[in-house]
Amino acid sequence: MSENLLFPATASEEEKFTEIVKRVEHIFLKSDYLLSNLANLTSLLKYSFEKISWVGFYLYNGKVLYLGPFQGKIACTTILVGKGVCGTAAEKLETVIVPDVDKFPGHIACDPETRSEIVVPVKTPDGTLFGVLDLDSREYSAFSERDKNHLEKLIKYFEDNLINSRI
């Protein structure tokens, strides 16, 4: 990672996301290992947004989603495609926002304190599943369409520029 981002205490979530997206190609380098970039993205998100209690990647090995780089409490190590929020986003290849995880059928409670969640699928350049980016919060309705749009922009950068880099 070539630089750190420091936000003023008064910066809004919109301002933080806008700055991160604007500088994404300077933060995550093609010359770095993919897993290093994924790890740094989880750290950047976790420490930029107070509402995030856990953030991480689940990577797809052709059979299951397995735990990749993350920030937060110990997590589930494997998730079946089609199961829980992560597995649903992976199966549908679309972002899933859950305002109240207790109302999501089949929610997998890795952390019983989680109240809301957003999961963004990550695809390879040919459009197949690479994995998912999972963000949890201890607040109900913590994630919005704004979060979805910004997170999808970040993931699009990874899909277009970094997925084929060294692991």
C-alpha positions as CSV (number, residue, x, y, z in Angstrom):
1,M,0.0,0.0,0.0
2,S,1.5,3.2,-1.1
3,E,-0.3,5.6,1.2
4,N,-2.6,5.9,4.2
5,L,-5.8,7.9,4.4
6,L,-6.5,10.1,7.3
7,F,-9.9,11.6,7.6
8,P,-10.8,14.7,9.6
9,A,-13.0,13.8,12.6
10,T,-15.8,15.7,11.0
11,A,-15.7,13.8,7.7
12,S,-19.0,12.2,6.7
13,E,-19.3,8.7,5.4
14,E,-20.0,10.1,2.0
15,E,-16.8,12.2,2.1
16,K,-14.8,9.1,3.2
17,F,-16.2,6.9,0.5
18,T,-15.7,9.5,-2.1
19,E,-12.0,10.0,-1.1
20,I,-11.3,6.2,-1.0
21,V,-12.9,5.6,-4.4
22,K,-11.1,8.6,-5.9
23,R,-7.7,7.4,-4.7
24,V,-8.2,3.6,-5.1
25,E,-5.5,3.1,-7.7
26,H,-3.0,4.9,-5.5
27,I,-3.9,2.9,-2.4
28,F,-4.1,-0.6,-4.0
29,L,-1.2,-1.4,-6.3
30,K,-1.1,-3.9,-9.1
31,S,2.5,-4.7,-8.1
32,D,1.3,-5.9,-4.6
33,Y,0.1,-9.3,-3.9
34,L,-3.7,-9.7,-4.2
35,L,-4.1,-11.1,-0.7
36,S,-2.2,-8.1,0.6
37,N,-4.5,-5.7,-1.2
38,L,-7.6,-7.5,0.1
39,A,-6.2,-7.4,3.6
40,N,-5.5,-3.7,3.4
41,L,-9.0,-3.0,2.0
42,T,-10.5,-4.8,5.0
43,S,-8.4,-2.7,7.3
44,L,-9.2,0.6,5.5
45,L,-12.9,-0.1,5.7
46,K,-12.9,-1.3,9.3
47,Y,-11.0,1.7,10.6
48,S,-12.7,4.3,8.4
49,F,-16.3,3.6,9.3
50,E,-17.3,3.2,13.0
51,K,-20.5,1.3,12.1
52,I,-18.5,-1.7,10.8
53,S,-17.9,-4.3,13.4
54,W,-16.5,-7.0,11.0
55,V,-15.3,-6.8,7.4
56,G,-13.7,-9.5,5.4
57,F,-13.5,-11.6,2.3
58,Y,-14.8,-15.1,1.7
59,L,-13.0,-16.5,-1.4
60,Y,-14.5,-19.2,-3.6
61,N,-12.6,-22.4,-4.3
62,G,-15.1,-23.9,-6.7
63,K,-17.0,-25.7,-3.9
64,V,-17.4,-23.4,-0.9
65,L,-16.6,-19.8,0.3
66,Y,-13.7,-19.9,2.6
67,L,-12.5,-17.2,5.0
68,G,-9.9,-14.8,3.6
69,P,-8.5,-11.6,4.9
70,F,-10.6,-9.9,7.5
71,Q,-10.8,-7.5,10.4
72,G,-12.8,-8.3,13.5
73,K,-13.7,-11.2,15.7
74,I,-13.0,-14.8,14.8
75,A,-15.3,-15.9,12.0
76,C,-16.9,-18.9,10.3
77,T,-14.3,-20.5,8.1
78,T,-16.5,-21.9,5.3
79,I,-19.9,-21.0,3.9
80,L,-21.8,-22.9,1.3
81,V,-23.0,-21.1,-1.8
82,G,-26.7,-20.4,-1.4
83,K,-26.5,-20.4,2.4
84,G,-26.7,-17.3,4.6
85,V,-26.2,-13.7,3.4
86,C,-22.7,-14.4,1.9
87,G,-23.8,-17.6,0.2
88,T,-26.9,-15.8,-1.2
89,A,-24.9,-13.0,-2.7
90,A,-22.5,-15.5,-4.1
91,E,-25.2,-17.5,-5.7
92,K,-27.1,-14.5,-7.2
93,L,-23.9,-12.6,-8.0
94,E,-25.5,-9.5,-6.7
95,T,-25.1,-7.3,-3.6
96,V,-27.4,-8.2,-0.7
97,I,-28.3,-5.6,2.0
98,V,-29.8,-7.0,5.2
99,P,-31.2,-4.3,7.6
100,D,-32.0,-6.9,10.3
101,V,-30.1,-10.3,10.1
102,D,-32.6,-11.9,12.4
103,K,-35.2,-11.5,9.7
104,F,-33.0,-13.0,7.0
105,P,-34.0,-16.7,6.4
106,G,-31.0,-18.9,7.1
107,H,-28.7,-16.2,8.4
108,I,-25.5,-17.7,9.7
109,A,-24.6,-16.1,13.0
110,C,-20.8,-16.1,13.2
111,D,-21.1,-13.1,15.6
112,P,-24.3,-13.0,17.6
113,E,-23.9,-9.3,18.1
114,T,-24.3,-8.6,14.3
115,R,-27.6,-6.7,13.6
116,S,-27.2,-5.8,9.9
117,E,-25.0,-6.8,7.0
118,I,-24.1,-6.0,3.4
119,V,-22.4,-8.5,1.1
120,V,-20.9,-7.6,-2.3
121,P,-19.9,-10.4,-4.8
122,V,-16.5,-10.3,-6.4
123,K,-16.1,-11.7,-9.9
124,T,-13.2,-12.7,-12.0
125,P,-12.7,-10.9,-15.4
126,D,-14.8,-13.6,-17.1
127,G,-17.7,-12.9,-14.7
128,T,-17.5,-16.1,-12.6
129,L,-17.5,-16.0,-8.8
130,F,-14.2,-15.1,-7.1
131,G,-15.6,-14.5,-3.6
132,V,-17.6,-11.9,-1.6
133,L,-16.9,-8.9,0.5
134,D,-18.9,-9.1,3.8
135,L,-19.5,-6.2,6.1
136,D,-21.3,-6.5,9.5
137,S,-22.6,-4.0,11.9
138,R,-23.9,-4.1,15.5
139,E,-26.4,-1.4,14.4
140,Y,-29.7,-2.2,12.7
141,S,-30.1,-0.8,9.1
142,A,-26.4,0.3,9.1
143,F,-25.9,-0.2,5.3
144,S,-27.7,1.7,2.5
145,E,-27.8,2.0,-1.2
146,R,-25.0,4.6,-0.9
147,D,-22.8,2.0,0.8
148,K,-23.7,-0.5,-1.9
149,N,-22.8,1.9,-4.7
150,H,-19.4,2.9,-3.2
151,L,-18.5,-0.7,-2.2
152,E,-19.4,-1.9,-5.7
153,K,-17.1,0.8,-7.2
154,L,-14.3,-0.4,-5.0
155,I,-14.9,-4.0,-5.9
156,K,-15.1,-3.2,-9.6
157,Y,-11.6,-1.7,-9.4
158,F,-10.4,-5.0,-7.9
159,E,-12.2,-7.0,-10.5
160,D,-10.9,-4.9,-13.4
161,N,-7.3,-4.4,-12.1
162,L,-6.2,-6.8,-9.4
163,I,-8.0,-10.2,-9.5
164,N,-5.4,-11.6,-11.8
165,S,-2.4,-10.3,-9.8
166,R,-0.2,-12.5,-7.7
167,I,-1.9,-14.2,-4.7
